[in-house]
Amino acid sequence: MMAGDVLREGPANHAVATSKTFRQMARIAGAAPSSEGPYVKRVIKHTDVTAIAERLAQTTVAERAAMPGVSEGRAGQLAAGAIVADAAMDLFGLPILEICPWALREGVILRRLDMLSS
């Protein structure tokens, strides 16, 4: 399957990333820390993702863990995640992504709560 097959309806007009990898890369790129709250708009540019992926590939896990927003437990997988993120943004032609403060787990919980209240 090619990226064009996924984009049958045309290019996205608003792309959002929900993973910790994207949140951590956005923080490295200068986005607001999570302590500023979930409603602060955070974005990351593809050019920043490319530069961060290249930088992370040349660092140790300890060096990554010392970067802003990077947790020690995820520092080992961040370089690989950045490479995949760079490729995905390239394939889908996404120059910028908005960073969502929540991820799949929160979505599943919210959907379940909606089902319980119906």
BALOBA-1460 file (C-alpha; in Angstrom, 3 decimals):
// residues 118
<rec num="1" residu="m" x="0.000" y="0.000" z="0.000"/>
<rec num="2" residu="m" x="1.346" y="3.420" z="-0.923"/>
<rec num="3" residu="a" x="0.703" y="6.670" z="0.937"/>
<rec num="4" residu="g" x="-1.494" y="7.813" z="-1.952"/>
<rec num="5" residu="d" x="-3.773" y="4.827" z="-1.362"/>
<rec num="6" residu="v" x="-4.436" y="6.021" z="2.183"/>
<rec num="7" residu="l" x="-5.117" y="9.584" z="1.048"/>
<rec num="8" residu="r" x="-7.946" y="8.716" z="-1.355"/>
<rec num="9" residu="e" x="-9.938" y="11.803" z="-0.401"/>
<rec num="10" residu="g" x="-7.004" y="14.147" z="-0.910"/>
<rec num="11" residu="p" x="-4.452" y="15.670" z="1.412"/>
<rec num="12" residu="a" x="-5.276" y="16.245" z="5.048"/>
<rec num="13" residu="n" x="-6.212" y="19.768" z="6.048"/>
<rec num="14" residu="h" x="-5.342" y="19.173" z="9.708"/>
<rec num="15" residu="a" x="-2.982" y="16.468" z="10.914"/>
<rec num="16" residu="v" x="-2.593" y="15.521" z="14.573"/>
<rec num="17" residu="a" x="-0.042" y="13.303" z="16.315"/>
<rec num="18" residu="t" x="-0.965" y="11.499" z="19.524"/>
<rec num="19" residu="s" x="2.121" y="9.531" z="20.519"/>
<rec num="20" residu="k" x="4.632" y="10.158" z="23.289"/>
<rec num="21" residu="t" x="7.343" y="10.062" z="20.627"/>
<rec num="22" residu="f" x="5.848" y="13.088" z="18.881"/>
<rec num="23" residu="r" x="5.253" y="14.861" z="22.215"/>
<rec num="24" residu="q" x="8.863" y="14.314" z="23.236"/>
<rec num="25" residu="m" x="10.189" y="15.467" z="19.856"/>
<rec num="26" residu="a" x="7.999" y="18.578" z="20.012"/>
<rec num="27" residu="r" x="9.400" y="19.333" z="23.455"/>
<rec num="28" residu="i" x="12.966" y="18.927" z="22.137"/>
<rec num="29" residu="a" x="12.023" y="21.340" z="19.330"/>
<rec num="30" residu="g" x="10.888" y="23.916" z="21.892"/>
<rec num="31" residu="a" x="7.188" y="23.222" z="22.475"/>
<rec num="32" residu="a" x="5.693" y="24.106" z="25.847"/>
<rec num="33" residu="p" x="6.218" y="21.553" z="28.622"/>
<rec num="34" residu="s" x="3.275" y="19.472" z="29.806"/>
<rec num="35" residu="s" x="3.274" y="21.470" z="33.049"/>
<rec num="36" residu="e" x="1.744" y="24.371" z="31.086"/>
<rec num="37" residu="g" x="-1.402" y="22.293" z="30.631"/>
<rec num="38" residu="p" x="-3.093" y="20.228" z="27.919"/>
<rec num="39" residu="y" x="-4.738" y="23.168" z="26.143"/>
<rec num="40" residu="v" x="-1.527" y="24.941" z="25.114"/>
<rec num="41" residu="k" x="-1.165" y="24.516" z="21.361"/>
<rec num="42" residu="r" x="1.886" y="22.477" z="20.467"/>
<rec num="43" residu="v" x="3.068" y="21.748" z="16.949"/>
<rec num="44" residu="i" x="6.083" y="20.211" z="15.274"/>
<rec num="45" residu="k" x="7.399" y="20.871" z="11.789"/>
<rec num="46" residu="h" x="8.647" y="18.114" z="9.522"/>
<rec num="47" residu="t" x="11.964" y="19.954" z="9.172"/>
<rec num="48" residu="d" x="12.345" y="19.788" z="12.969"/>
<rec num="49" residu="v" x="11.496" y="16.073" z="13.015"/>
<rec num="50" residu="t" x="14.160" y="15.399" z="10.365"/>
<rec num="51" residu="a" x="16.792" y="17.348" z="12.303"/>
<rec num="52" residu="i" x="15.838" y="15.704" z="15.597"/>
<rec num="53" residu="a" x="15.944" y="12.203" z="14.056"/>
<rec num="54" residu="e" x="19.446" y="12.872" z="12.747"/>
<rec num="55" residu="r" x="20.555" y="14.303" z="16.103"/>
<rec num="56" residu="l" x="19.064" y="11.452" z="18.167"/>
<rec num="57" residu="a" x="20.757" y="8.829" z="15.995"/>
<rec num="58" residu="q" x="24.110" y="10.258" z="17.106"/>
<rec num="59" residu="t" x="23.373" y="10.373" z="20.835"/>
<rec num="60" residu="t" x="23.499" y="7.856" z="23.639"/>
<rec num="61" residu="v" x="20.436" y="6.840" z="25.638"/>
<rec num="62" residu="a" x="21.772" y="8.845" z="28.599"/>
<rec num="63" residu="e" x="22.164" y="11.952" z="26.423"/>
<rec num="64" residu="r" x="18.612" y="11.550" z="25.122"/>
<rec num="65" residu="a" x="17.242" y="11.133" z="28.653"/>
<rec num="66" residu="a" x="18.823" y="14.480" z="29.571"/>
<rec num="67" residu="m" x="16.945" y="16.313" z="26.788"/>
<rec num="68" residu="p" x="13.886" y="18.385" z="27.706"/>
<rec num="69" residu="g" x="10.698" y="16.337" z="27.833"/>
<rec num="70" residu="v" x="12.380" y="12.966" z="27.313"/>
<rec num="71" residu="s" x="11.693" y="10.352" z="29.949"/>
<rec num="72" residu="e" x="14.455" y="7.976" z="30.934"/>
<rec num="73" residu="g" x="12.244" y="4.952" z="30.249"/>
<rec num="74" residu="r" x="11.557" y="5.974" z="26.646"/>
<rec num="75" residu="a" x="14.963" y="7.406" z="25.744"/>
<rec num="76" residu="g" x="16.084" y="4.068" z="24.298"/>
<rec num="77" residu="q" x="13.338" y="3.925" z="21.678"/>
<rec num="78" residu="l" x="13.104" y="7.629" z="20.846"/>
<rec num="79" residu="a" x="15.700" y="7.595" z="18.037"/>
<rec num="80" residu="a" x="13.891" y="4.786" z="16.201"/>
<rec num="81" residu="g" x="10.539" y="6.490" z="16.753"/>
<rec num="82" residu="a" x="11.917" y="9.731" z="15.329"/>
<rec num="83" residu="i" x="13.095" y="7.953" z="12.184"/>
<rec num="84" residu="v" x="9.642" y="6.400" z="11.693"/>
<rec num="85" residu="a" x="7.966" y="9.772" z="12.397"/>
<rec num="86" residu="d" x="10.188" y="11.479" z="9.820"/>
<rec num="87" residu="a" x="9.351" y="8.833" z="7.214"/>
<rec num="88" residu="a" x="5.612" y="9.019" z="7.949"/>
<rec num="89" residu="m" x="5.531" y="12.795" z="7.653"/>
<rec num="90" residu="d" x="7.478" y="12.544" z="4.401"/>
<rec num="91" residu="l" x="5.223" y="9.836" z="2.914"/>
<rec num="92" residu="f" x="2.032" y="11.677" z="3.809"/>
<rec num="93" residu="g" x="3.356" y="15.081" z="2.805"/>
<rec num="94" residu="l" x="2.786" y="16.616" z="6.237"/>
<rec num="95" residu="p" x="4.784" y="19.803" z="6.763"/>
<rec num="96" residu="i" x="3.430" y="20.289" z="10.288"/>
<rec num="97" residu="l" x="1.539" y="18.321" z="12.928"/>
<rec num="98" residu="e" x="-0.433" y="19.499" z="15.921"/>
<rec num="99" residu="i" x="0.467" y="17.561" z="19.049"/>
<rec num="100" residu="c" x="-2.493" y="16.104" z="20.916"/>
<rec num="101" residu="p" x="-2.020" y="15.875" z="24.691"/>
<rec num="102" residu="w" x="-3.894" y="12.577" z="24.796"/>
<rec num="103" residu="a" x="-3.260" y="9.249" z="23.090"/>
<rec num="104" residu="l" x="-5.038" y="6.017" z="22.231"/>
<rec num="105" residu="r" x="-5.448" y="4.929" z="25.848"/>
<rec num="106" residu="e" x="-7.367" y="8.091" z="26.773"/>
<rec num="107" residu="g" x="-9.512" y="7.744" z="23.658"/>
<rec num="108" residu="v" x="-10.443" y="4.182" z="24.590"/>
<rec num="109" residu="i" x="-11.315" y="5.265" z="28.134"/>
<rec num="110" residu="l" x="-13.458" y="8.164" z="26.917"/>
<rec num="111" residu="r" x="-15.283" y="5.948" z="24.415"/>
<rec num="112" residu="r" x="-15.966" y="3.383" z="27.141"/>
<rec num="113" residu="l" x="-17.308" y="6.090" z="29.467"/>
<rec num="114" residu="d" x="-19.583" y="7.320" z="26.677"/>
<rec num="115" residu="m" x="-20.904" y="3.775" z="26.193"/>
<rec num="116" residu="l" x="-21.573" y="3.390" z="29.937"/>
<rec num="117" residu="s" x="-23.538" y="6.630" z="30.105"/>
<rec num="118" residu="s" x="-25.814" y="5.743" z="27.141"/>
